[in-house]
């Protein structure tokens, strides 16, 4: 069944022309043949194979036949791709953590950096809202897009639309579940109902085909939401691995935010303590001054009743040195 060129029927269709061209070139030139392509497995899936072939020549150098081997490298290739993704993911997280540390005292800059890192690593558009104590979303606090004009549209429209978390919405889904929301393939009609009507211009301009919504949590409390979109058709749909990376980035930013808040709380407490100590010191100095300058004799007593100090009037009254 595989004699002649019938074996090509087992090769993935979009690879056949290039494979035939490469093989014909090797036959015509007598050069060794090396190639990788996908061959249909018995279960109907396609496995990646590495193929080597070398010519066997007679004493005059004429090719008598070809010897070759096919090696199934699908598992090796998948392991390599997984390793590459892990290395890339680790590098993204390392770079982001260092960047967040560099701007850890600037809340706004940190969120803008988070939005940019999200787009650079995973998508086309990202915007971030923070949750107010009143229960509505403030912002967008940060927006980043590969298209600056589109970013400005998102910012302008989003700022003009109220963001109460009521009724069906992407925000409500995430707030209720307290988990990331993954929509691998976006149905535009569904998105129309899931986003508030005021967002129609943004939805139409983005025209996303895949999206993620990530909760930003500090001490297990949601303080904001991050929306990440893929709009360009060359992007594949978001996968669970993308969600994990996005959540890891958001968690690192949230940790930096928590550290900022803790730092500011400590600074505020320290400043309050210094003010109180200064006030007590000034009050004590004022009391001692009044005590010493009082016209009436007065004696300062310890809590146990022992004499501590007489004032000047008391010294004169009892005729004792000050």
Secondary structure, 3 states (H helix, E strand, C coil): CCCCCHHHHHECHHHHHHHHHHHHHHHHHCCCEEEEEEEECCCCCEEEEEEEEEEEECCCCCEEEEEEEEEECHHHHHHHHHHHHHHHHHHHHHHHHHHHHHCCCCHHHHHHHHHHHHHHHHCCEEEEEEECCCCEEEEEEEEEECCHHHHHHHHHHHHHCCCECCCCCHHHHHHHHCCCEEECCCCHHHHHHHCCHHHHHHHHHHCCCEEEEEEEEECCEEEEEEEEEECCCCCCCCCHHHHHHHHHHHHHHHHHHHHHHHHHHHHHHHHHHHHHHHHHHHHHHHHHHHHHHCCCCCEEECCCCCEEEECHHHHHHHCCCC
